[in-house]
Amino acid sequence: MAIILFEDDVVPQLYPITIGRPAMLISCGSYRLVDLMAMIDESLFLCTRPHLQAVLAADGWNVNLQATPPRQKVLFVNARLVPSVAVLERVREIWNRGEPLIARQGATTVLALVKTDHPLPAVPAGPQDWNFFLEACQLPSWNVDLPLFEYPHDVVRHNLTAFADNIQLRIKRGSYQEIADGVFAASGAKLGQYVITDTTAGPVVLDENATIGPYTLLRGPIYIGPQGRVLEHAAIKDCVTLGHTTKIGGEVEGSVVEPYTNKQHHGFLGHSYLGSWVNLGAGTCNSDLKNTYGQVNMEYHGKKVATGMQFVGCMVGDYAKTAINTGIFTGKTIGACSMVYGFVTTNVPSFTNYARLFGQVTETPAEVLVATQARMFARRKVQQRPCDTQLLYDMYNLTSHERQMAGEPLAL
């Protein structure tokens, strides 16, 4: 068999998280959906929006369905499924049954098990192509109740709810040694001197070559990815997912931080999501609680959305940067490749220099980000490939509507 993870037409609703990232590569509860599906079958194929395919192929993911050997059956999995143990068990159950079906949640196709006597659509295939293909298969229909990412804040929500089971699965499947009570370390991981670990509510997991500086508080459950660095005097607590090669200082609570992102200095990050290659300047803080203690409402694409959550911080896209002492108000989104200064009191469009406090909101040309990317990659000894620069240009074009909707002129 083989597993095809496909993006549907709701994925753009997850901007800014999914501007430059496929939905199946969103981190949540220490896992991505691809990680869990690989536990079922390692023959994975990622069917994403066309502008992401070159980078995924260069990173070694299978994106070309036509190059796949024939399979008796193929399992289609919606890329917006939350990476949780409950989802893994349900998908595995359907996989093991082996009977063709299409599983829906309302009008959303969640899973489909298909015999490959139905020719697969050509790649690239958009969301409608998959809908037409799966409908044409005329499969028996099931109703299922499985969690999906609908909006960016759902990543923060499910990071909290899925963390306990996910981290236990990670410990069970990983090669970790318990180096202190409830602290599990992979090869090369190190705790600094005078580190306080509180594992009353859950374990602390340090992946390969992760390092913890001295005088640090680690309050589980938390996961620190390979080559992750937690700096001295930091406080990391209560369901934090740190991707590989992150550098984190200050206070972080209930948040997801994707690979290659820096929050090196003091400042609070709470109940938030940071994409990759983000840098938070010293003293940057976000609010994750309203002064009224009421539930937080988010604004997406000009529409208000009730989160049903009391604690919601900021949702930050890839390559975004903050200046020193930036203050981000509760429940704000900061677009990809944006640069923010002062107080962030409104949502920030992608590719924007946002200094609203000083009366300046301007557009950032893609060429500036290409040059910035080259410098950032060089610092981490990462090669800048043509597909990486092309992705920035594509992201710029895909988010032009955000800058037009900003409600104020953006000067070039």
C-alpha positions in Angstrom: 0.0 0.0 0.0 0.9 3.7 0.0 -0.3 6.8 1.8 -1.0 10.0 0.0 -1.4 13.1 2.2 -3.3 15.7 0.3 -4.1 19.4 0.9 -7.7 20.5 0.5 -9.2 23.9 -0.3 -9.3 24.9 3.4 -5.5 25.0 3.8 -5.3 28.8 2.8 -7.5 29.5 5.8 -4.5 28.5 7.9 -2.4 31.4 6.7 0.1 32.7 7.8 1.2 29.2 8.9 0.7 27.5 5.6 1.9 30.2 3.2 5.2 28.5 2.8 4.6 25.2 4.6 2.4 22.2 3.7 -0.3 21.4 6.3 1.1 17.9 6.9 4.4 19.5 8.1 2.9 21.6 10.9 4.4 20.7 14.2 1.9 20.0 17.1 2.4 18.1 20.3 6.0 17.3 19.2 4.9 15.5 16.0 3.9 16.3 12.4 1.3 14.4 10.6 3.9 12.9 8.3 5.8 11.5 11.3 2.7 9.6 12.5 1.7 8.4 9.1 5.2 7.0 8.5 4.6 4.7 11.5 1.9 3.1 9.4 3.7 2.9 6.1 6.9 4.6 5.0 5.6 5.0 1.4 4.4 8.5 1.8 3.5 11.0 -1.0 2.9 14.7 -0.3 0.3 16.3 -2.6 0.5 20.0 -2.0 -0.1 23.3 -3.7 2.1 23.7 -6.8 4.4 26.5 -5.3 5.6 24.1 -2.6 6.5 21.1 -4.7 10.0 22.1 -5.8 11.2 22.7 -2.2 9.6 19.5 -1.0 11.2 17.5 -3.8 14.6 19.1 -3.0 14.1 18.1 0.6 13.6 14.5 -0.3 9.9 14.1 -0.1 7.9 12.1 -2.7 5.7 14.5 -4.6 5.4 12.8 -8.0 2.5 10.2 -8.0 3.2 9.2 -11.6 6.6 7.9 -10.6 5.2 5.5 -8.0 5.2 1.8 -8.5 1.7 0.2 -8.8 0.0 -0.4 -5.4 -2.9 -2.6 -4.7 -4.5 0.1 -2.5 -3.8 3.7 -1.6 -4.9 5.5 1.6 -5.6 9.2 1.1 -5.2 11.3 4.3 -6.3 14.9 4.6 -3.2 17.0 5.5 -5.2 19.1 8.0 -5.6 16.1 10.4 -4.2 16.9 13.8 -1.0 14.8 14.5 -2.2 13.0 17.6 -2.2 9.5 19.0 -6.0 9.3 18.6 -5.7 10.1 14.9 -2.9 7.6 14.4 -5.0 4.8 16.0 -8.1 5.6 13.9 -6.1 5.8 10.6 -4.3 2.6 11.5 -7.6 0.9 12.2 -9.0 1.8 8.7 -5.6 0.8 7.1 -5.7 -2.6 8.7 -9.3 -3.2 7.7 -8.2 -2.8 4.1 -11.8 -2.2 2.8 -12.3 0.7 0.3 -14.2 3.6 1.8 -14.4 7.4 2.0 -14.5 8.9 5.5 -16.1 12.3 5.9 -16.6 14.8 8.6 -19.5 16.9 7.4 -18.6 17.9 3.9 -14.9 17.4 4.4 -13.1 14.3 3.1 -10.9 13.1 5.9 -9.7 9.7 4.7 -10.2 7.5 1.7 -9.0 4.0 1.0 -8.9 3.4 -2.8 -8.1 0.6 -5.1 -5.5 1.7 -7.6 -7.5 0.4 -10.6 -8.7 4.0 -10.5 -6.0 6.0 -12.4 -4.6 8.7 -10.1 -4.8 12.4 -11.1 -1.8 14.0 -12.7 0.4 16.1 -10.5 0.1 18.9 -9.7 -3.5 18.4 -8.6 -5.6 21.0 -6.9 -8.1 20.4 -4.2 -11.0 20.1 -6.7 -9.1 17.4 -8.7 -8.9 15.3 -5.6 -12.6 15.8 -4.8 -13.6 14.8 -8.3 -11.3 11.8 -8.3 -12.5 10.5 -4.9 -16.2 11.1 -5.8 -15.7 9.2 -9.1 -14.4 6.2 -7.2 -18.0 5.7 -5.7 -16.7 4.4 -2.4 -18.9 3.4 0.6 -19.2 6.5 2.8 -18.4 6.6 6.6 -18.9 9.4 9.0 -16.0 10.1 11.4 -15.2 12.5 14.1 -11.5 13.4 13.9 -9.8 16.7 14.8 -8.8 19.0 11.9 -6.9 22.2 11.8 -9.4 24.9 10.7 -7.6 28.1 11.7 -4.1 28.9 13.0 -5.1 29.0 16.6 -6.2 25.4 16.4 -2.5 24.4 16.3 -2.0 25.9 19.8 -5.3 24.3 21.0 -4.3 20.8 19.9 -0.7 21.2 20.9 -2.1 21.4 24.5 -4.7 18.6 24.2 -2.5 16.1 22.2 0.7 16.6 24.1 0.4 14.1 26.9 -0.4 11.1 24.7 2.1 12.2 21.9 5.0 12.6 24.3 4.4 9.2 25.8 4.4 7.6 22.3 7.6 9.4 21.5 9.3 8.1 24.6 8.1 4.6 23.9 9.3 4.6 20.3 12.6 6.5 20.8 16.0 5.7 22.0 16.0 7.8 25.2 17.7 7.4 28.5 16.0 8.7 31.7 18.8 10.9 33.0 16.7 12.4 35.8 13.2 11.8 37.2 11.0 12.1 34.1 13.7 13.6 31.9 14.5 11.6 28.8 17.5 12.4 26.7 18.6 11.1 23.3 22.2 10.7 22.2 24.3 13.8 22.7 21.6 15.7 24.7 23.0 17.6 27.7 21.6 19.4 30.8 23.6 22.3 32.1 24.4 22.9 35.7 21.7 24.0 38.2 18.8 23.1 35.9 15.4 22.6 37.7 13.2 20.0 36.1 9.5 19.7 37.2 7.9 16.6 35.6 4.9 16.5 37.9 2.5 17.2 35.0 4.5 15.4 32.3 8.0 14.4 31.1 10.8 16.5 29.5 12.2 15.0 26.3 15.5 16.2 24.9 16.2 14.9 21.4 19.6 14.3 19.8 22.3 16.9 20.7 19.8 19.2 22.4 21.4 21.4 25.0 20.0 23.1 28.1 21.9 26.1 29.6 22.5 26.5 33.3 20.0 28.0 35.8 17.0 27.0 33.6 13.5 25.8 34.5 12.0 23.0 32.5 8.4 22.2 33.5 6.9 19.3 31.6 5.5 18.2 29.4 7.9 19.7 26.9 9.8 18.5 23.8 13.1 20.0 22.6 14.0 18.9 19.1 17.4 17.8 17.7 20.2 20.4 18.0 17.8 22.7 19.9 19.4 25.1 22.4 17.7 26.4 25.5 19.8 29.3 26.9 20.7 30.1 30.4 18.0 31.4 32.8 15.2 30.4 30.5 11.8 29.0 31.6 10.2 26.5 29.3 7.0 25.1 30.5 3.6 23.5 30.0 3.4 21.9 26.6 6.1 23.5 24.5 7.1 22.0 21.2 10.5 23.2 19.9 11.6 22.1 16.4 15.1 21.2 15.5 17.9 23.8 15.5 15.9 26.3 17.5 17.6 28.7 19.9 15.3 29.7 22.8 15.7 32.0 25.8 13.4 33.9 28.1 10.0 32.4 29.1 8.0 30.2 26.8 4.7 28.5 27.7 2.2 26.4 25.7 3.7 27.2 22.3 5.0 25.7 19.1 8.2 26.8 17.5 9.2 25.5 14.1 12.8 24.7 13.0 15.6 27.3 12.7 13.7 29.9 14.7 15.4 32.1 17.3 14.0 33.6 20.4 17.3 34.0 22.0 16.7 36.8 24.6 14.5 37.6 27.5 10.8 38.1 26.9 7.5 36.2 27.2 6.1 33.9 24.5 2.8 32.3 25.5 0.2 30.1 23.7 1.6 31.0 20.3 2.9 29.6 17.1 6.2 30.6 15.4 7.0 29.4 11.9 10.6 28.7 10.7 13.4 31.2 10.4 11.6 33.7 12.7 13.7 35.9 14.9 12.3 37.7 18.0 14.4 40.7 19.2 15.4 41.1 22.8 12.5 42.1 25.0 9.8 41.0 22.6 6.7 39.9 24.5 3.2 38.8 23.5 0.0 38.9 25.5 -2.0 35.7 25.6 -4.8 36.8 27.9 -7.4 39.6 27.6 -7.7 42.1 30.5 -11.3 41.0 30.8 -10.3 37.3 31.1 -12.8 36.6 28.4 -12.5 34.2 25.4 -10.2 35.5 22.6 -11.7 36.3 19.2 -9.3 36.2 16.2 -9.6 38.0 12.9 -8.7 36.1 9.7 -9.1 37.5 6.3 -11.4 40.3 7.6 -13.7 37.8 9.5 -13.9 37.4 13.2 -13.6 33.9 14.5 -14.4 32.8 18.1 -11.6 30.6 19.4 -13.4 29.4 22.5 -10.1 29.7 24.2 -9.1 32.0 27.1 -5.4 31.9 26.3 -4.3 32.7 22.7 -1.1 34.5 21.8 0.2 35.3 18.4 0.4 33.3 15.1 3.7 34.2 13.3 4.5 33.2 9.7 7.9 32.0 8.4 10.8 34.5 8.2 9.0 37.2 10.3 11.2 39.4 12.5 10.5 41.6 15.6 12.6 44.5 16.8 13.8 44.9 20.4 11.0 45.5 23.0 8.2 44.7 20.5 4.9 44.2 22.3 2.3 41.9 20.5 -1.3 42.3 21.6 -3.5 39.3 22.3 -4.6 37.1 19.4 -2.7 38.8 16.6 -1.3 37.2 13.4 2.0 38.3 12.0 2.4 37.5 8.3 5.3 35.7 6.7 8.4 37.7 5.9 7.2 40.7 7.9 9.2 43.0 10.1 7.5 44.6 13.1 8.5 47.3 15.5 6.9 48.8 18.6 3.4 47.7 19.5 1.5 45.2 17.3 -2.1 46.2 17.8 -3.5 44.8 14.5 -2.9 41.9 12.3 0.3 42.3 10.1 0.1 41.4 6.4 2.9 39.3 5.0 5.9 41.1 3.5 5.3 44.3 5.5 7.5 46.6 7.5 5.1 47.4 10.4 5.9 50.4 12.6 2.4 51.6 13.1 3.4 53.2 16.4 5.6 55.6 14.3 3.1 56.0 11.5 4.9 53.8 9.1 3.5 50.7 7.4 5.3 49.8 4.2 5.6 46.9 1.8 8.8 44.9 1.7 9.9 43.7 -1.8 10.6 40.1 -2.2 14.2 40.9 -3.2 14.9 42.1 0.3 13.8 38.8 1.8 15.9 36.8 -0.7 19.0 38.7 0.4 18.0 38.3 4.1 17.4 34.6 3.5 20.9 34.2 2.0 22.5 35.8 5.1 20.4 33.7 7.5 21.1 30.4 5.7 24.8 31.2 5.7 24.9 31.7 9.4 23.4 28.2 9.9 25.5 26.6 7.1 22.4 25.9 5.1 22.6 26.2 1.3 20.3 28.6 -0.4 18.8 26.8 -3.4 17.0 28.3 -6.4 13.8 26.6 -5.1 14.2 28.5 -1.8 14.4 31.9 -3.4 11.5 31.0 -5.8 9.4 30.1 -2.9 9.8 33.6 -1.5 8.7 35.2 -4.7 5.7 32.8 -4.8 4.8 33.6 -1.2 5.0 37.3 -2.1 2.6 37.0 -5.0 0.2 34.7 -3.0 -0.1 37.3 -0.2 -0.6 40.4 -2.3 -4.3 40.4 -1.3 -3.3 40.7 2.4 -1.5 44.0 1.7 -4.5 45.3 -0.3 -6.9 44.4 2.6 -4.7 46.1 5.2 -7.0 49.1 5.4 -4.2 51.6 4.9 -1.8 52.4 2.1 1.4 50.4 1.9 4.2 52.4 0.3 6.9 50.7 -1.7 
